[in-house]
Amino acid sequence: MKKIIAAILAAAFTLSLSGCKSKEPEPENGMMSYDFTQMNTDYIQLKAPSAGDKIAIIDTDFGEIRVVLYEQYAPNTVRNFIEKAGAGVYNDTPVKGVKRGMYFLTGGFEDKKGRYLGRENDDELIDNEYCVDLWPFAGALLSYSEKSGKSDARWVVINNDDETLTEEAIIELKESAKDMEDETVREKMMTMFDKFYEVGGVFEYAGEYTVFGQTYLGMDVVRKLTMISANDKDEAADVVMIRSVTISEFKDGDKTDEYPRPPLHDKPAGSGLSESAESKGAEQK
């Protein structure tokens, strides 16, 4: 958590000129490209799709997941995903990686040396596309590769890091941000911290990978897939398949999960500041 605090605070204190970036030179964390003054806290990921939105229908052994794709925010990543889906690359591929309760990973293959890859060569790598309006909330679709700042054909769907994303952790994040001079940024950061605690997600992946989609139907299936047995290397021990990925469009009247999304937790109690910090603030007044 301390690493994430450092990254997000460094990003917030070093505001850039644009909210979304692509083709970045492998930053330590993509959040360094964010202009937090432009962050929209009416999160698009927590809204139902609109008619005409491009979607991916992911058919798995455990049921169907439907994901809205954010081609306006991550055009290169979405284009690559759509091309791979259309070519059948994701059909009959196993869930390869599982971090219990947190995520599942798929979309790649094992080469002759037994390495799990998502590309034939590095020319196929895509620069990550970072956007201040997209976050690794529960249900988020992320691109993946083992190379920093890059992605390939592999992808991850997020559930929740309930061991790390605790009320105490959120309060710690808030305390770390309390001295920000820009009031607008400070309030947006506080709202974002609360939203992670409320809806769940894997906060440590913020700025590490491209967020390019969001589950709007089938979160129950996502949760089941993140509970597949795995070994100590987070490799799936059970064979569970992605049967197909089909690209389509959302239509009025299409089924969705419940919106607004039912919260996992209420907002953390108190202001988010420690008693000592609150006392210090009162003394200063």
PASEBA-1860 file (N, C-alpha, C; in nm, 3 decimals):
! residues 285
1> MKKIIAAI> 0.083/-0.121/0.000/0.000/0.000/0.000/0.086/0.126/0.000 ~ 0.201/0.122/0.070/0.287/0.241/0.074/0.338/0.278/-0.064 ~ 0.367/0.175/-0.147/0.413/0.201/-0.283/0.304/0.273/-0.362 ~ 0.178/0.230/-0.345/0.068/0.292/-0.417/0.045/0.434/-0.368 ~ 0.054/0.455/-0.237/0.040/0.591/-0.182/0.143/0.683/-0.245 ~ 0.268/0.637/-0.250/0.374/0.720/-0.307/0.347/0.753/-0.453 ~ 0.303/0.653/-0.529/0.279/0.674/-0.672/0.165/0.770/-0.696 ~ 0.055/0.751/-0.625/-0.061/0.834/-0.652/-0.042/0.976/-0.603
9> LAAAFTLS> 0.030/0.992/-0.493/0.056/1.128/-0.445/0.155/1.200/-0.535 ~ 0.256/1.127/-0.583/0.350/1.188/-0.676/0.277/1.233/-0.802 ~ 0.184/1.149/-0.848/0.106/1.183/-0.967/0.018/1.304/-0.942 ~ -0.045/1.309/-0.827/-0.137/1.419/-0.797/-0.063/1.551/-0.780 ~ 0.059/1.546/-0.729/0.136/1.667/-0.709/0.206/1.712/-0.837 ~ 0.215/1.622/-0.937/0.280/1.653/-1.064/0.176/1.647/-1.175 ~ 0.092/1.750/-1.183/-0.017/1.750/-1.279/0.034/1.771/-1.420 ~ -0.019/1.692/-1.515/0.019/1.705/-1.655/-0.089/1.781/-1.730
17> LSGCKSKE> -0.075/1.789/-1.860/-0.168/1.868/-1.940/-0.282/1.787/-1.996 ~ -0.279/1.655/-1.982/-0.382/1.572/-2.044/-0.429/1.463/-1.950 ~ -0.558/1.431/-1.958/-0.614/1.327/-1.873/-0.590/1.187/-1.924 ~ -0.568/1.168/-2.054/-0.548/1.035/-2.112/-0.420/1.037/-2.194 ~ -0.342/0.932/-2.181/-0.215/0.925/-2.253/-0.197/0.789/-2.316 ~ -0.142/0.787/-2.437/-0.100/0.662/-2.499/0.042/0.680/-2.548 ~ 0.105/0.569/-2.580/0.242/0.570/-2.629/0.335/0.644/-2.533 ~ 0.320/0.619/-2.404/0.408/0.677/-2.303/0.539/0.598/-2.296
25> PEPENGMM> 0.648/0.663/-2.261/0.777/0.594/-2.252/0.790/0.519/-2.120 ~ 0.721/0.406/-2.106/0.730/0.317/-1.993/0.751/0.388/-1.860 ~ 0.651/0.458/-1.809/0.667/0.532/-1.683/0.673/0.437/-1.564 ~ 0.725/0.488/-1.452/0.724/0.409/-1.329/0.580/0.376/-1.292 ~ 0.491/0.471/-1.314/0.348/0.447/-1.295/0.274/0.541/-1.388 ~ 0.174/0.486/-1.461/0.102/0.566/-1.559/0.029/0.685/-1.501 ~ 0.003/0.681/-1.370/-0.066/0.794/-1.308/0.015/0.923/-1.314 ~ 0.145/0.911/-1.340/0.227/1.030/-1.353/0.184/1.115/-1.472
33> SYDFTQMN> 0.107/1.059/-1.564/0.058/1.135/-1.680/-0.078/1.198/-1.654 ~ -0.137/1.173/-1.536/-0.274/1.218/-1.511/-0.281/1.365/-1.469 ~ -0.383/1.431/-1.517/-0.419/1.562/-1.465/-0.542/1.540/-1.377 ~ -0.522/1.531/-1.247/-0.630/1.498/-1.156/-0.735/1.608/-1.147 ~ -0.702/1.729/-1.192/-0.804/1.834/-1.193/-0.913/1.803/-1.294 ~ -0.881/1.716/-1.394/-0.977/1.682/-1.498/-1.050/1.551/-1.470 ~ -1.021/1.486/-1.359/-1.083/1.357/-1.329/-1.233/1.375/-1.305 ~ -1.313/1.293/-1.374/-1.458/1.295/-1.359/-1.497/1.194/-1.252
41> TDYIQLKA> -1.550/1.241/-1.140/-1.587/1.151/-1.031/-1.729/1.097/-1.045 ~ -1.792/1.123/-1.159/-1.918/1.057/-1.194/-1.880/0.941/-1.284 ~ -1.821/0.838/-1.226/-1.744/0.736/-1.297/-1.823/0.663/-1.404 ~ -1.770/0.666/-1.528/-1.836/0.599/-1.639/-1.844/0.449/-1.615 ~ -1.748/0.392/-1.543/-1.747/0.247/-1.520/-1.860/0.201/-1.429 ~ -1.917/0.293/-1.355/-2.022/0.257/-1.260/-2.160/0.290/-1.314 ~ -2.167/0.314/-1.446/-2.294/0.339/-1.514/-2.322/0.225/-1.612 ~ -2.449/0.201/-1.638/-2.486/0.102/-1.739/-2.445/0.152/-1.877
49> PSAGDKIA> -2.415/0.062/-1.971/-2.380/0.104/-2.107/-2.497/0.176/-2.174 ~ -2.465/0.248/-2.280/-2.566/0.316/-2.361/-2.583/0.243/-2.494 ~ -2.697/0.261/-2.556/-2.723/0.198/-2.686/-2.613/0.235/-2.785 ~ -2.560/0.136/-2.854/-2.455/0.158/-2.952/-2.315/0.137/-2.900 ~ -2.300/0.127/-2.767/-2.167/0.101/-2.711/-2.117/-0.036/-2.757 ~ -1.990/-0.042/-2.790/-1.931/-0.169/-2.829/-1.911/-0.256/-2.705 ~ -1.943/-0.385/-2.717/-1.933/-0.477/-2.603/-1.862/-0.604/-2.645 ~ -1.813/-0.677/-2.545/-1.757/-0.810/-2.565/-1.840/-0.908/-2.484
57> IIDTDFGE> -1.883/-1.016/-2.549/-1.958/-1.123/-2.483/-1.861/-1.238/-2.461 ~ -1.827/-1.263/-2.335/-1.727/-1.363/-2.301/-1.798/-1.487/-2.246 ~ -1.795/-1.594/-2.322/-1.861/-1.718/-2.283/-1.759/-1.808/-2.214 ~ -1.785/-1.848/-2.090/-1.691/-1.928/-2.012/-1.760/-2.055/-1.963 ~ -1.680/-2.146/-1.910/-1.735/-2.268/-1.852/-1.826/-2.239/-1.733 ~ -1.811/-2.123/-1.673/-1.889/-2.086/-1.555/-2.008/-1.995/-1.588 ~ -2.021/-1.958/-1.715/-2.130/-1.869/-1.753/-2.078/-1.753/-1.837 ~ -2.166/-1.658/-1.863/-2.136/-1.548/-1.954/-2.103/-1.419/-1.880
65> IRVVLYEQ> -2.002/-1.350/-1.932/-1.964/-1.217/-1.884/-1.980/-1.120/-2.001 ~ -2.044/-1.008/-1.976/-2.055/-0.905/-2.080/-1.984/-0.778/-2.033 ~ -1.902/-0.725/-2.123/-1.814/-0.614/-2.090/-1.833/-0.503/-2.192 ~ -1.847/-0.379/-2.144/-1.850/-0.265/-2.236/-1.705/-0.222/-2.261 ~ -1.672/-0.191/-2.385/-1.536/-0.155/-2.425/-1.524/-0.004/-2.442 ~ -1.416/0.054/-2.390/-1.398/0.199/-2.392/-1.301/0.239/-2.503 ~ -1.347/0.227/-2.627/-1.260/0.258/-2.739/-1.225/0.406/-2.747 ~ -1.309/0.493/-2.686/-1.278/0.636/-2.688/-1.161/0.670/-2.596
73> YAPNTVRN> -1.134/0.586/-2.496/-1.027/0.611/-2.400/-0.902/0.528/-2.429 ~ -0.920/0.410/-2.484/-0.807/0.320/-2.510/-0.822/0.260/-2.649 ~ -0.815/0.343/-2.754/-0.846/0.296/-2.890/-0.755/0.185/-2.940 ~ -0.626/0.194/-2.914/-0.533/0.093/-2.965/-0.553/-0.042/-2.895 ~ -0.575/-0.037/-2.765/-0.594/-0.159/-2.688/-0.725/-0.227/-2.727 ~ -0.832/-0.147/-2.740/-0.960/-0.203/-2.780/-0.953/-0.261/-2.921 ~ -0.887/-0.190/-3.011/-0.873/-0.239/-3.149/-0.800/-0.373/-3.151 ~ -0.694/-0.384/-3.074/-0.619/-0.510/-3.068/-0.706/-0.623/-3.013
81> FIEKAGAG> -0.782/-0.594/-2.908/-0.869/-0.694/-2.847/-0.977/-0.739/-2.945 ~ -1.037/-0.645/-3.016/-1.142/-0.678/-3.112/-1.086/-0.762/-3.227 ~ -0.968/-0.725/-3.275/-0.906/-0.802/-3.384/-0.877/-0.945/-3.340 ~ -0.825/-0.960/-3.219/-0.794/-1.094/-3.168/-0.921/-1.176/-3.149 ~ -1.026/-1.112/-3.095/-1.153/-1.182/-3.075/-1.212/-1.225/-3.209 ~ -1.207/-1.135/-3.307/-1.262/-1.167/-3.440/-1.188/-1.279/-3.509 ~ -1.059/-1.291/-3.480/-0.978/-1.397/-3.541/-0.987/-1.528/-3.464 ~ -1.064/-1.530/-3.356/-1.081/-1.652/-3.278/-0.968/-1.685/-3.184
89> VYNDTPVK> -0.879/-1.587/-3.161/-0.762/-1.610/-3.076/-0.804/-1.650/-2.934 ~ -0.916/-1.596/-2.887/-0.957/-1.621/-2.749/-1.051/-1.740/-2.733 ~ -1.087/-1.804/-2.843/-1.177/-1.918/-2.835/-1.104/-2.040/-2.779 ~ -1.168/-2.106/-2.684/-1.114/-2.228/-2.624/-0.974/-2.208/-2.567 ~ -0.960/-2.099/-2.492/-0.835/-2.073/-2.419/-0.861/-2.090/-2.270 ~ -0.765/-2.144/-2.196/-0.787/-2.165/-2.053/-0.766/-2.040/-1.971 ~ -0.832/-2.033/-1.857/-0.796/-1.934/-1.756/-0.661/-1.979/-1.701 ~ -0.560/-1.895/-1.716/-0.424/-1.935/-1.682/-0.382/-1.888/-1.543
97> GVKRGMYF> -0.412/-1.761/-1.513/-0.368/-1.705/-1.386/-0.487/-1.671/-1.297 ~ -0.470/-1.695/-1.167/-0.574/-1.662/-1.070/-0.508/-1.614/-0.941 ~ -0.544/-1.495/-0.900/-0.510/-1.447/-0.766/-0.640/-1.453/-0.688 ~ -0.647/-1.543/-0.592/-0.773/-1.579/-0.529/-0.854/-1.458/-0.485 ~ -0.973/-1.448/-0.543/-1.064/-1.340/-0.509/-1.035/-1.209/-0.578 ~ -0.917/-1.194/-0.640/-0.874/-1.066/-0.695/-0.892/-1.055/-0.846 ~ -0.847/-1.157/-0.921/-0.853/-1.146/-1.067/-0.838/-1.283/-1.130 ~ -0.871/-1.290/-1.260/-0.829/-1.404/-1.342/-0.764/-1.350/-1.468
105> LTGGFEDK> -0.672/-1.430/-1.522/-0.591/-1.392/-1.639/-0.607/-1.497/-1.747 ~ -0.622/-1.451/-1.872/-0.635/-1.543/-1.985/-0.588/-1.472/-2.112 ~ -0.608/-1.537/-2.227/-0.580/-1.474/-2.355/-0.446/-1.509/-2.415 ~ -0.362/-1.584/-2.343/-0.230/-1.616/-2.394/-0.214/-1.763/-2.432 ~ -0.090/-1.804/-2.445/-0.059/-1.942/-2.485/0.077/-1.979/-2.428 ~ 0.106/-2.107/-2.421/0.237/-2.154/-2.379/0.323/-2.184/-2.502 ~ 0.444/-2.132/-2.502/0.532/-2.159/-2.615/0.604/-2.293/-2.593 ~ 0.697/-2.325/-2.682/0.765/-2.454/-2.676/0.851/-2.470/-2.551
113> KGRYLGRE> 0.884/-2.356/-2.489/0.963/-2.361/-2.366/0.875/-2.360/-2.242 ~ 0.744/-2.363/-2.263/0.652/-2.364/-2.150/0.625/-2.228/-2.090 ~ 0.668/-2.123/-2.158/0.642/-1.987/-2.110/0.503/-1.942/-2.152 ~ 0.434/-1.873/-2.062/0.300/-1.823/-2.094/0.313/-1.683/-2.153 ~ 0.274/-1.667/-2.279/0.293/-1.543/-2.354/0.162/-1.500/-2.419 ~ 0.161/-1.376/-2.465/0.046/-1.327/-2.539/0.086/-1.270/-2.673 ~ 0.202/-1.313/-2.723/0.253/-1.261/-2.850/0.356/-1.357/-2.905 ~ 0.376/-1.351/-3.035/0.480/-1.431/-3.100/0.615/-1.362/-3.088
121> NDDELIDN> 0.614/-1.228/-3.092/0.738/-1.152/-3.077/0.704/-1.014/-3.021 ~ 0.806/-0.940/-2.980/0.784/-0.812/-2.913/0.729/-0.704/-3.005 ~ 0.734/-0.725/-3.136/0.675/-0.628/-3.229/0.524/-0.617/-3.210 ~ 0.465/-0.718/-3.148/0.320/-0.718/-3.126/0.279/-0.643/-3.000 ~ 0.375/-0.600/-2.920/0.343/-0.527/-2.797/0.277/-0.394/-2.827 ~ 0.187/-0.353/-2.740/0.115/-0.226/-2.754/0.148/-0.138/-2.634 ~ 0.171/-0.009/-2.659/0.193/0.084/-2.549/0.067/0.096/-2.465 ~ 0.082/0.093/-2.334/-0.032/0.113/-2.246/-0.097/0.249/-2.271
129> EYCVDLWP> -0.227/0.254/-2.246/-0.304/0.377/-2.261/-0.366/0.408/-2.125 ~ -0.316/0.515/-2.063/-0.357/0.550/-1.928/-0.459/0.663/-1.931 ~ -0.560/0.651/-1.847/-0.665/0.753/-1.846/-0.710/0.779/-1.704 ~ -0.717/0.906/-1.668/-0.756/0.946/-1.532/-0.901/0.913/-1.501 ~ -0.981/0.882/-1.604/-1.123/0.851/-1.582/-1.152/0.701/-1.574 ~ -1.050/0.618/-1.586/-1.070/0.473/-1.580/-0.981/0.413/-1.471 ~ -1.042/0.327/-1.387/-0.972/0.273/-1.272/-0.997/0.122/-1.259 ~ -0.907/0.049/-1.194/-0.926/-0.095/-1.177/-1.028/-0.129/-1.068
137> FAGALLSY> -1.151/-0.078/-1.088/-1.262/-0.114/-1.001/-1.302/-0.259/-1.027 ~ -1.380/-0.317/-0.935/-1.430/-0.452/-0.954/-1.503/-0.462/-1.088 ~ -1.469/-0.563/-1.166/-1.530/-0.583/-1.297/-1.452/-0.522/-1.412 ~ -1.345/-0.447/-1.382/-1.267/-0.382/-1.488/-1.193/-0.486/-1.572 ~ -1.183/-0.457/-1.701/-1.106/-0.537/-1.797/-0.974/-0.466/-1.823 ~ -0.864/-0.534/-1.798/-0.731/-0.476/-1.811/-0.649/-0.555/-1.912 ~ -0.566/-0.485/-1.987/-0.470/-0.552/-2.074/-0.348/-0.591/-1.991 ~ -0.269/-0.685/-2.044/-0.157/-0.736/-1.965/-0.040/-0.778/-2.054
145> SEKSGKSD> 0.079/-0.756/-2.004/0.200/-0.827/-2.044/0.296/-0.816/-1.927 ~ 0.404/-0.892/-1.931/0.500/-0.886/-1.822/0.595/-0.768/-1.838 ~ 0.587/-0.695/-1.950/0.676/-0.582/-1.975/0.610/-0.452/-1.928 ~ 0.682/-0.375/-1.850/0.629/-0.251/-1.796/0.588/-0.155/-1.907 ~ 0.468/-0.099/-1.895/0.421/0.000/-1.991/0.371/-0.059/-2.122 ~ 0.362/-0.192/-2.132/0.323/-0.258/-2.256/0.215/-0.363/-2.229 ~ 0.140/-0.397/-2.334/0.044/-0.507/-2.325/0.049/-0.589/-2.453 ~ -0.007/-0.711/-2.444/-0.015/-0.796/-2.563/-0.156/-0.854/-2.571
153> ARWVVINN> -0.172/-0.978/-2.611/-0.306/-1.033/-2.631/-0.372/-1.076/-2.500 ~ -0.297/-1.081/-2.391/-0.353/-1.128/-2.265/-0.437/-1.021/-2.197 ~ -0.530/-1.067/-2.116/-0.617/-0.972/-2.045/-0.660/-1.029/-1.911 ~ -0.700/-0.938/-1.825/-0.734/-0.967/-1.686/-0.870/-0.906/-1.656 ~ -0.952/-0.976/-1.578/-1.074/-0.917/-1.524/-1.061/-0.914/-1.371 ~ -1.089/-0.797/-1.316/-1.067/-0.768/-1.174/-1.191/-0.803/-1.091 ~ -1.168/-0.854/-0.971/-1.274/-0.866/-0.872/-1.243/-0.771/-0.758 ~ -1.186/-0.818/-0.648/-1.164/-0.729/-0.534/-1.048/-0.778/-0.449
161> DDETLTEE> -0.967/-0.685/-0.405/-0.856/-0.713/-0.313/-0.905/-0.684/-0.171 ~ -0.978/-0.779/-0.113/-1.038/-0.752/0.017/-0.939/-0.762/0.132 ~ -0.817/-0.815/0.106/-0.717/-0.820/0.212/-0.645/-0.688/0.229 ~ -0.625/-0.616/0.118/-0.551/-0.491/0.123/-0.642/-0.369/0.122 ~ -0.753/-0.378/0.051/-0.842/-0.263/0.035/-0.939/-0.256/0.154 ~ -0.883/-0.228/0.270/-0.959/-0.225/0.394/-0.995/-0.082/0.433 ~ -1.082/-0.069/0.531/-1.116/0.065/0.580/-0.992/0.136/0.632 ~ -0.906/0.062/0.701/-0.783/0.122/0.754/-0.694/0.173/0.642
169> AIIELKES> -0.686/0.098/0.532/-0.603/0.139/0.419/-0.657/0.265/0.354 ~ -0.789/0.274/0.341/-0.849/0.393/0.281/-0.825/0.515/0.368 ~ -0.838/0.498/0.497/-0.811/0.608/0.589/-0.666/0.652/0.579 ~ -0.575/0.555/0.564/-0.434/0.588/0.547/-0.411/0.668/0.419 ~ -0.477/0.627/0.311/-0.467/0.702/0.186/-0.516/0.845/0.205 ~ -0.627/0.861/0.274/-0.682/0.995/0.296/-0.588/1.081/0.379 ~ -0.529/1.021/0.480/-0.435/1.096/0.563/-0.314/1.141/0.482 ~ -0.270/1.055/0.389/-0.154/1.087/0.308/-0.183/1.202/0.211
177> AKDMEDET> -0.310/1.224/0.181/-0.347/1.326/0.083/-0.398/1.455/0.147 ~ -0.404/1.460/0.277/-0.472/1.571/0.345/-0.401/1.705/0.327 ~ -0.269/1.704/0.295/-0.194/1.828/0.284/-0.184/1.882/0.142 ~ -0.256/1.821/0.048/-0.255/1.872/-0.089/-0.308/2.015/-0.092 ~ -0.235/2.102/-0.159/-0.275/2.242/-0.163/-0.395/2.265/-0.254 ~ -0.403/2.189/-0.362/-0.514/2.206/-0.456/-0.639/2.139/-0.399 ~ -0.734/2.219/-0.357/-0.854/2.166/-0.292/-0.935/2.078/-0.385 ~ -0.943/2.115/-0.514/-1.018/2.036/-0.611/-0.959/1.896/-0.624
185> VREKMMTM> -0.828/1.890/-0.638/-0.761/1.760/-0.650/-0.779/1.680/-0.522 ~ -0.762/1.746/-0.408/-0.775/1.676/-0.281/-0.913/1.613/-0.267 ~ -1.017/1.687/-0.298/-1.153/1.634/-0.285/-1.180/1.520/-0.384 ~ -1.126/1.532/-0.505/-1.144/1.425/-0.603/-1.072/1.298/-0.561 ~ -0.953/1.315/-0.503/-0.880/1.199/-0.455/-0.956/1.130/-0.342 ~ -1.010/1.209/-0.250/-1.086/1.152/-0.139/-1.207/1.075/-0.191 ~ -1.274/1.131/-0.290/-1.391/1.065/-0.349/-1.351/0.934/-0.415 ~ -1.237/0.935/-0.484/-1.191/0.815/-0.551/-1.152/0.705/-0.452
193> FDKFYEVG> -1.085/0.742/-0.343/-1.051/0.644/-0.240/-1.177/0.579/-0.184 ~ -1.277/0.663/-0.152/-1.403/0.610/-0.099/-1.471/0.517/-0.198 ~ -1.465/0.552/-0.327/-1.533/0.473/-0.429/-1.469/0.333/-0.440 ~ -1.337/0.325/-0.430/-1.271/0.195/-0.431/-1.320/0.108/-0.316 ~ -1.331/0.168/-0.198/-1.376/0.092/-0.082/-1.522/0.051/-0.098 ~ -1.601/0.138/-0.158/-1.744/0.112/-0.174/-1.772/0.000/-0.273 ~ -1.709/0.005/-0.393/-1.744/-0.090/-0.499/-1.642/-0.201/-0.516 ~ -1.523/-0.187/-0.456/-1.420/-0.288/-0.468/-1.331/-0.268/-0.590
201> GVFEYAGE> -1.223/-0.343/-0.593/-1.128/-0.334/-0.702/-0.991/-0.376/-0.654 ~ -0.890/-0.353/-0.739/-0.752/-0.382/-0.703/-0.674/-0.252/-0.724 ~ -0.666/-0.173/-0.620/-0.611/-0.039/-0.630/-0.465/-0.037/-0.674 ~ -0.390/-0.141/-0.637/-0.247/-0.142/-0.669/-0.221/-0.150/-0.819 ~ -0.322/-0.185/-0.900/-0.304/-0.192/-1.045/-0.329/-0.058/-1.114 ~ -0.368/0.045/-1.039/-0.390/0.177/-1.098/-0.259/0.230/-1.157 ~ -0.263/0.265/-1.284/-0.145/0.316/-1.350/-0.045/0.211/-1.392 ~ -0.074/0.083/-1.364/0.016/-0.026/-1.402/-0.026/-0.089/-1.535
209> YTVFGQTY> -0.155/-0.094/-1.560/-0.208/-0.159/-1.680/-0.315/-0.071/-1.743 ~ -0.346/-0.098/-1.870/-0.453/-0.026/-1.938/-0.588/-0.082/-1.895 ~ -0.675/0.006/-1.846/-0.815/-0.029/-1.822/-0.890/0.002/-1.951 ~ -0.953/-0.100/-2.014/-1.018/-0.072/-2.142/-1.160/-0.127/-2.151 ~ -1.214/-0.174/-2.040/-1.352/-0.222/-2.041/-1.403/-0.242/-1.900 ~ -1.534/-0.269/-1.889/-1.596/-0.286/-1.758/-1.710/-0.386/-1.768 ~ -1.712/-0.483/-1.677/-1.821/-0.581/-1.671/-1.951/-0.511/-1.634 ~ -2.054/-0.533/-1.715/-2.186/-0.479/-1.681/-2.289/-0.590/-1.658
217> LGMDVVRK> -2.252/-0.713/-1.694/-2.339/-0.828/-1.671/-2.251/-0.951/-1.645 ~ -2.276/-1.017/-1.533/-2.200/-1.139/-1.503/-2.092/-1.123/-1.398 ~ -2.108/-1.025/-1.306/-2.008/-1.013/-1.199/-2.005/-1.139/-1.114 ~ -2.117/-1.210/-1.105/-2.118/-1.335/-1.029/-2.025/-1.437/-1.095 ~ -2.018/-1.436/-1.228/-1.927/-1.526/-1.300/-1.782/-1.483/-1.278 ~ -1.757/-1.353/-1.281/-1.623/-1.302/-1.254/-1.575/-1.352/-1.118 ~ -1.661/-1.341/-1.017/-1.622/-1.383/-0.882/-1.589/-1.532/-0.879 ~ -1.669/-1.613/-0.948/-1.644/-1.758/-0.951/-1.509/-1.788/-1.017
225> LTMISAND> -1.479/-1.718/-1.125/-1.354/-1.741/-1.196/-1.233/-1.700/-1.114 ~ -1.249/-1.601/-1.026/-1.137/-1.561/-0.941/-1.119/-1.653/-0.821 ~ -1.207/-1.750/-0.807/-1.197/-1.845/-0.695/-1.151/-1.983/-0.741 ~ -1.107/-1.994/-0.868/-1.051/-2.120/-0.916/-0.926/-2.155/-0.834 ~ -0.907/-2.281/-0.806/-0.788/-2.324/-0.732/-0.662/-2.286/-0.810 ~ -0.561/-2.243/-0.737/-0.435/-2.203/-0.801/-0.318/-2.248/-0.714 ~ -0.200/-2.257/-0.776/-0.080/-2.294/-0.700/-0.015/-2.169/-0.641 ~ 0.102/-2.188/-0.580/0.167/-2.075/-0.513/0.227/-1.975/-0.611
233> KDEAADVV> 0.222/-2.005/-0.740/0.267/-1.910/-0.843/0.147/-1.840/-0.909 ~ 0.029/-1.853/-0.850/-0.095/-1.795/-0.902/-0.131/-1.849/-1.040 ~ -0.095/-1.975/-1.065/-0.133/-2.044/-1.188/-0.254/-2.131/-1.159 ~ -0.355/-2.123/-1.245/-0.478/-2.199/-1.223/-0.447/-2.348/-1.217 ~ -0.501/-2.414/-1.112/-0.481/-2.558/-1.097/-0.595/-2.637/-1.161 ~ -0.710/-2.574/-1.178/-0.824/-2.637/-1.244/-0.834/-2.588/-1.388 ~ -0.880/-2.674/-1.476/-0.897/-2.636/-1.617/-1.035/-2.575/-1.635 ~ -1.037/-2.443/-1.657/-1.161/-2.370/-1.682/-1.138/-2.289/-1.809
241> MIRSVTIS> -1.229/-2.300/-1.904/-1.206/-2.245/-2.037/-1.287/-2.119/-2.066 ~ -1.224/-2.031/-2.144/-1.296/-1.925/-2.214/-1.337/-1.986/-2.348 ~ -1.465/-2.008/-2.368/-1.511/-2.077/-2.488/-1.512/-1.987/-2.611 ~ -1.548/-1.860/-2.593/-1.548/-1.767/-2.707/-1.556/-1.624/-2.655 ~ -1.512/-1.531/-2.739/-1.530/-1.388/-2.715/-1.590/-1.330/-2.842 ~ -1.710/-1.274/-2.829/-1.782/-1.220/-2.945/-1.802/-1.070/-2.926 ~ -1.774/-0.993/-3.031/-1.792/-0.848/-3.025/-1.929/-0.812/-3.079 ~ -1.999/-0.723/-3.008/-2.133/-0.683/-3.048/-2.157/-0.539/-3.004
249> EFKDGDKT> -2.283/-0.497/-3.003/-2.320/-0.363/-2.957/-2.431/-0.374/-2.854 ~ -2.426/-0.286/-2.757/-2.531/-0.280/-2.655/-2.656/-0.218/-2.716 ~ -2.771/-0.277/-2.681/-2.899/-0.227/-2.733/-2.990/-0.190/-2.616 ~ -3.077/-0.093/-2.639/-3.177/-0.057/-2.539/-3.256/-0.181/-2.499 ~ -3.271/-0.201/-2.370/-3.345/-0.317/-2.322/-3.259/-0.437/-2.292 ~ -3.131/-0.433/-2.331/-3.042/-0.544/-2.298/-3.028/-0.558/-2.147 ~ -3.012/-0.680/-2.102/-3.001/-0.708/-1.960/-2.867/-0.659/-1.905 ~ -2.869/-0.611/-1.782/-2.747/-0.571/-1.712/-2.756/-0.620/-1.567
257> DEYPRPPL> -2.643/-0.616/-1.498/-2.647/-0.634/-1.354/-2.716/-0.514/-1.292 ~ -2.734/-0.516/-1.162/-2.804/-0.408/-1.093/-2.724/-0.278/-1.097 ~ -2.791/-0.169/-1.128/-2.732/-0.035/-1.125/-2.826/0.056/-1.047 ~ -2.770/0.147/-0.961/-2.629/0.157/-0.925/-2.579/0.028/-0.862 ~ -2.451/0.003/-0.875/-2.394/-0.120/-0.824/-2.409/-0.129/-0.673 ~ -2.459/-0.240/-0.622/-2.471/-0.255/-0.477/-2.335/-0.241/-0.410 ~ -2.322/-0.159/-0.307/-2.191/-0.138/-0.245/-2.143/-0.259/-0.167 ~ -2.013/-0.281/-0.170/-1.952/-0.383/-0.085/-1.944/-0.334/0.059
265> HDKPAGSG> -1.917/-0.204/0.073/-1.902/-0.143/0.204/-1.963/-0.004/0.202 ~ -1.999/0.044/0.318/-2.034/0.185/0.332/-1.906/0.266/0.329 ~ -1.921/0.398/0.313/-1.805/0.486/0.316/-1.733/0.470/0.449 ~ -1.599/0.471/0.449/-1.526/0.459/0.576/-1.572/0.562/0.678 ~ -1.578/0.521/0.802/-1.625/0.610/0.908/-1.530/0.727/0.926 ~ -1.583/0.840/0.971/-1.502/0.955/1.003/-1.457/1.032/0.881 ~ -1.370/1.129/0.903/-1.323/1.216/0.796/-1.213/1.153/0.714 ~ -1.157/1.042/0.766/-1.042/0.982/0.699/-0.911/1.030/0.755
273> LSESAESK> -0.916/1.125/0.850/-0.796/1.173/0.915/-0.783/1.110/1.053 ~ -0.661/1.090/1.096/-0.640/1.035/1.229/-0.681/1.136/1.333 ~ -0.702/1.092/1.457/-0.740/1.183/1.564/-0.634/1.288/1.585 ~ -0.507/1.248/1.573/-0.399/1.345/1.592/-0.400/1.451/1.484 ~ -0.430/1.408/1.358/-0.436/1.504/1.248/-0.554/1.598/1.265 ~ -0.670/1.544/1.308/-0.786/1.627/1.329/-0.760/1.726/1.441 ~ -0.692/1.681/1.548/-0.662/1.768/1.661/-0.567/1.879/1.618 ~ -0.469/1.841/1.534/-0.374/1.940/1.484/-0.445/2.046/1.402
281> GAEQK> -0.541/1.999/1.316/-0.616/2.094/1.235/-0.699/2.187/1.321 ~ -0.757/2.134/1.428/-0.839/2.217/1.517/-0.754/2.320/1.587 ~ -0.631/2.280/1.627/-0.541/2.374/1.694/-0.501/2.488/1.603 ~ -0.479/2.455/1.474/-0.438/2.557/1.377/-0.547/2.661/1.355 ~ -0.675/2.615/1.366/-0.787/2.709/1.351/-0.793/2.805/1.469
END
